Amino acid sequence: MTTWTLAPEPVESPDATRLRREYYAEVASRYWKRPATSREVDEGLAGDGAELLVPPAGQFVVGRYGGEAAACGGVLLLDTDADTDAHTAELTRVYLRPTFRGRKGAGLLLEFLEEEARALGARRMVLNTRLDLIEARSLYVRYGYAEIPAYCTGPYVEICYGKDLRPAE
């Protein structure tokens, strides 16, 4: 039986780089309603902040299905509550290669990234996305994320979600 394995991996590894390029190409192509060029992908990834996705401020994860790189995502600590020393983390660059969708990997990836965020001290997870990324928005809601007021600004920030990562009492 083929299974998923998930593990932290440097954003500059060959598999992580390939997945990040595919992620950007897909979301840019959907936004522009045409295929993104290789140059546009290069420009989009240049200075995108992915280098911040390393402990102690963040983490990048690659998911493999049957040993093949199939998914990725990251978490980045944003702030600390001075009273509780608990952090808010941002969920970012969540991507599953199309041929691996529908195999339960998205949920496993989200759960793994939430655990990584908790290990970094996060007690809350936030994310931003675009309205046209309907599949992603459905996934987040299915896993307990609720719409929240915007916590950041940017040209592609159209809706924000948040989730409490603390265990239920």
Secondary structure as UniProt FT lines:
FT   STRAND          4..8
FT   TURN            11..12
FT   HELIX           14..32
FT   HELIX           38..45
FT   TURN            46..47
FT   HELIX           50..52
FT   TURN            55..57
FT   STRAND          58..65
FT   TURN            66..67
FT   STRAND          68..81
FT   TURN            82..85
FT   STRAND          86..96
FT   HELIX           98..100
FT   TURN            101..102
FT   HELIX           105..119
FT   TURN            120..121
FT   STRAND          122..129
FT   TURN            131..132
FT   HELIX           134..142
FT   TURN            143..144
FT   STRAND          146..148
FT   TURN            155..156
FT   STRAND          159..164
//
